[in-house]
Amino acid sequence: MTIAKRFVTPLLFAAAIAAAHFGLWAATNGTLELIDAPPLVRGFAYSGYQLDQSPLDKKYPSSAELMRDLRMLHNYTNRIRTYGSLELAEIPALASRLGMKVTAGAWLQGNDGDNRREIAALETQVATYPQIERVIIGNEALLRADLTVEQMIGYLDEVRENVNVPVSTAEPWHVWLKNPELVRHVDFITVHLLPYHEGVPADKAVDYAFQRYQELMEKYPRKKIVIGEIGWPSEGPAIGAAVASKVNQAQFVREFLAKSAYQNYDYYLMEAIDQPWKVKVEGWAGAYWGMFDGKRQMKYSLQGAVPTDTRWLIKAGWATFLGFLPILFIAYRFRHWGLGGRLSMAILLQACITTLVIAYNLPSDYYYSLRDFIVLIGLIVGMALTSAVLMIYGVEFSEVMFKGGWLRAFKRAQPLPADQEKFVSVHLACYNEPPEMVIATIESLGKLDYTNFEVIVVDNNTKDESKWKPVEAYMANMPDNFKFFHLPQWPGFKAGALNFALQQTDPRTEVIGVVDADYVVTPDWLGALVPHFSEEKVAVVQAPQAHREWENNFFRRMSNWEFEGFFRIGMHHRHERNALIQHGTMTLVRHQALVDVGGWSEWCICEDTELGLRLLEEQYELRYIDETFGRGLTPSDFNALKSQRFRWAFGAMQILKRHMPKLLGSSTLNFGQRYHFLTGWFGWLGDALQLVFTLSSIGWTMAMLAFPKSFSLPVPIMLTPILCFLVVKGALGPVLYRKTMKECKWMDIFGASLASLGLSHAIARGIIAGLVQKRGVFKTTAKGKGTGKRSLITPIREEILLLLALIVAAAAMIYSRGIENADAQLWVTMLALQSLPYLSTVACQILAQMPDRKDKAAPPAEALPAN
C-alpha cells in the first residue's frame, strides 16, 4: 500500500493529466463539416515566387519552378491571371505548352517610363501567344493613387488600339462605381471582391460579394464583369468582424465555388499560392491568400470535413510529452498535499508548457522573416520567464490552500528562570530619527520582563544635534545595561552601525536582538523566544513585523495589510523548508553564529536577509514564530512606501548576484532552500518583466500605427502568458487573504491589493537597478504621519507618464482598427490590464493624502524616518 501511494499513485495522476490534456486537444481540434465545392476552379490569380524568393530582393523563380506550379494548378483549372509582363515573362509561354488560357497583366505605377516598358512587353506577348485571351492594364493603380483616372484612360485607349484581345484594368468595386467614365474605356470590368478587407464576417462574406457584383451589374448592365480577385486569407489581423483563419478561408472559398458553380461568373480565385514576400507591401495578411501554401501543399480540400488545425497532433503530442515528467515530479514530491493542490499545480504547469509549445511551433504556421524570428525568440524567453513566475505563484497558492496545515509551526517557549536565562544584547541603530520615537522604543525595552540583557543604541551619521542629543540625555538616566553611542561619521549604513554595536557587546552575550527605532516591543519578547536557542542548530528566531496606529487611516490600513500578507502567508511558505527571509527587526540571532559568518554585510542594503542566507549556508536553522511581540509604524506616505520597496528589491538582486554560485553550484543548501532563494523574488522579477512588456507594448503600438504593413498585432497566443500573469497576480492574493486572515475584511483586502499593484513600478525599477548596479544607497523610510502638503505628482510622475502612454496607445488602436476588430480588442484589453498598476499608483498617492478619520482637525505630525 505504501509503495502504491509513493510511486503508482503519482504515475496514475500524471497519466490522467496527460490523457485529459490530449483529450482536450482532440475535442477542440476536430473537423468541421463545410459545404462541398466543385473540384474545378474557373481561374487562379497566380504569382510564381517560391518560398524564399521576392521581386523586392530581385530573386526570381526558374522556368522549371514555374512549370511545376502550372502543372499543379492545371489539375484544378485551365485559366490563370498574371500581374506583370516584365517579371516572370515566361509564364505565358509555359502556360501555352499546357494549353492553359492566360489573362495577362501589365503592372502600372507612377513612373511613365516603367509603364511604357510594361505595356510594350505585354503587347509583344499578346502578339506571340494566342493563349492570352485578354489583358489587364494596371492593378489597383487608382486605389493606390499611383495614377489619375485620366492617365489610366490614356493607357487603356492606347493598348486597345494595339491589341486584338479585350482590355480592362482591375480595381475594387467602389472605384468602378465612383468612376463611370472609366467604364467607357474598357472592354470588360475587372473587379476585386475581397470582403475580408471590408470587415465582413466570413459566414456573410460570399453573399456580400454577390451583392456588390449585382450592384455593378445594375449600374453597368451592358458590360461584362470579370471578378479579378476573390478570396479570403488563412492568416492575418482581424479587420472588424472579419477573422483570418484556415477554416474561414476554406469556408469562404468552398461556399463561393459552390454558389457560383451554376452561374455564369467569370472569376479568378485570389490566389493560387501563398506569397510570403507580400508581407512587406500588403501587411501581414498579404502572404496568406493562396489555396496552396508556400511549400506548395494544399491548405484545405474542396470536399469533405476540414480540420481546424492540421498540425494539432504534433503540438498536442509534444506538449503532453514535455509536461508528463514535471507533473509526475509534482505528484510524487507533493503527494502529502491534498488532491486539489497537486491538481492546480499540474493544470497550471501543463497550460504553461502548452503555450510555449504553441509559440515554438509558430514558424511552422507562419512565414517568418529574420526580424520575426528575433522578435519571436524574445517573446518566447519572456513567456518562459512569465510562466516560471506563474508557477511559483501556483506553488505558494497550492500549498496554502490545500496542504492542510504547516509542519513547522513553532510557538512561544516557556520563559526560563533568571539564573538559566541566556544573556541578550539588544541593538538599536538609528539615523536622523525623531527623538521622541526612539525614546518610545527605548522605553519599551526598559520594560522587558527579562533579567540578563543589555541595550546598545547606536546613532550614526546624524548631523542635527536636536535629533540625537535628547536620546543621549534619556539614555543617561537609564540603568547601566543601556548604552548609547553617537558616531558622527561612520560607513556601512545600518549594517555598519550594527557591526559597531557588535564590537561593544558584553562578552557574556549569547543572543543578539535587533529592533528598529520605531518599534514598541512587548515585555515578553525575550522571555518567550530566547529559550528556542537551547537547541544548538538554531541561529535565528524571528517574530513578524507588525504595525500600530493604522486603524483610522485608509492608506496606513492598506500598508499594514499589504505587509501582513507576507508575514502570514509567504513566511510560513518559506519556513516549511527552513528557507526563512530574515528581516531586520524583531529578530534574534545567535551571537557566535553571527560572529563566525563575519557579522553584518555592509556591501548590501538588505543586510538582514543576506545574513539569513549565510547562516543557512552554514546549515543553521532559522525559526519563525508567528506571534506579535512588537509593533512599528507604517511608512508615512506612498513615496516612503515606494522607497522602502525599491530598497528591498535592489537588495534582493544584490544578494542573488553574490550568492548565485552557492545557489546553483556546490553548497550545503538543500533543494527547498535553493528553490526559495532562487524563486522567492520571481514575483518581483515579474514586475520588472511587466515593465519591459509595458514599454514594448507602447513601442509596438506606435510602430503598428506608423508602419501598419511592417508591424502587425502579435498572434493572440503570444499575449496569453502576459494576460494570465496580470489576472493571476490580481486574483490569487485576495483568495489567500481570505484563507489565512479571516479578520481581514474585503475592503482591507482590496486596499492591500491596491497597494501591491501600486508598488509594481517601484519594485520593477529596484530589480532592474539591482541587476545592473553593484552598490546601492541605504535610504531610511519615513514612518508615521506625513509632514503636511507635498507634491501630488512628482513622486509618481513616471507612473503617470506610462499610464497616459497606455491610454493614448489604446485609444489610437481603437481609432485605427475599429472597435469591432477582435485582435484590436485583445490588444487593447492587454493595454488596459497593463495600466492597472499605474492606475493603482495614482489611487495610492491620492489616498495617502487623506486625513485620519477620527482626528481630522489635528495638525499633521512630523514624519518619522526609521531604518
Secondary structure, DSSP 8 states (H G I E B T S, - for coil): -HHIIIIIHHHHHHHHHHHHHHHHHHHHS-EE------S--S-EE-----TT-BGGGTB---HHHHHHHHHHHHTT-SEEE-S-SSTTTTHHHHHHHTT-EEEEEE---S-HHHHHHHHHHHHHHHHH-TTEEEEEEEESTTTTTSS-HHHHHHHHHHHHHH-SS-EEEEEEHHHHHH-HHHHTT-SEEEEEE-GGGGT--HHHHHHHHHHHHHHHHHHSTTSEEEEEEE---SS---BTTB---HHHHHHHHHHHHHHHTTTT-EEEES-SB--GGGHHHH-GGGG---SB-TTS-BSS-SSS-EES-TTHHHHHHHHHHHHHHHHHHHHHHTTTS-HHHHHHHHHHHHHHHHHHHHHHTHHHHS---HHHHHHHHHHHHHHHHHHHHHHHHHHHHHHHHHS-S-SS---------GGG---EEEEEEESS--HHHHHHHHHHHHT-S-SSEEEEEEEES---HHHHHHHHHHHHTS-TTEEEEEESS-SSHHHHHHHHHHHTS-TT--EEEE--TT-EE-TTHHHHHGGGGGSTTEEEEE----EES-TT-HHHHHHHHHHHHIIIIIHHHHHTTT-----SSSEEEEHHHHHHTTSS-TT-S-HHHHHHHHHHHTT-EEEE--S--EEEE-BSSHHHHHHHHHHHHHHHHHHHHHHHHHHHSSSS--HHHHHHHHHTTHHHHHHHHHHHHHHHHHHHHHHHHH-TTT-----HHHHHHHHHHHHHHHHHHHHHHHHH-TTS-HHHHHHHHHHHHHTHHHHHHHHHHHHH-S------EEESS--S---SSGGGHHHHHHHHHHHHHHHHHHHHH-TT-HHHHHHHHHHHHHHHHHHHHHHHHHHTT---SS-TTS-----EEE-
